[in-house]
Amino acid sequence: MLSEKCLRQIALFAGGVLFGTAGMKVLGSSDAKKCYVGCLAAGLRAKDSVMTTANTIQENAEDILAEAKEINRKRAEKEVFEDESEEAKEDVTETDEA
């Protein structure tokens, strides 16, 4: 005679086969396919929305970077001008002392 453990394993196997077969029928039905298509369409819409937002953020970041570079360029020009005028003052002072 079969042991209780063996009968239990056979019952679980048979239940799994039955459940798998029923699951395949449900997943292969036209209603399920409509659901899959609807979910995929929603995912594609979400992707488009995320890409639009990402592009907007990237454009804003590029604008900020360009403005920061312009500020640094103007600051560097101002520092060069100040350095040159200090050198000119030193030259004038040296010639006055001579």
Phi, psi and omega in degrees: 000151181281143180284165181297322180295318180294316178297322180295317179294321177296318179295318178295320178297312181297319177297320179295319178297314180298314180295319179296318179296314179297321179297320178296322178295316181293314182292335180269359183286162181292327177295321178294321179297321177298320178296316179300315181296317179298318179294318179295319178297319178295321178296320178294321177296318179297319179299315179299319179296317180295319180295321178298315179296318180297319178296319179297316179297318180296317179297318179296320179295321178295320178296317180297317179298317180296318179295319179296318178297320179295318178299315180295323178296314179296321180295319178295319178298318180295318179294320178296317180297317180295319178297319180293321180289328175293319178296321179294320178296319179296320178297318180295317180297319180294321180288327178292325181287332182282000000 
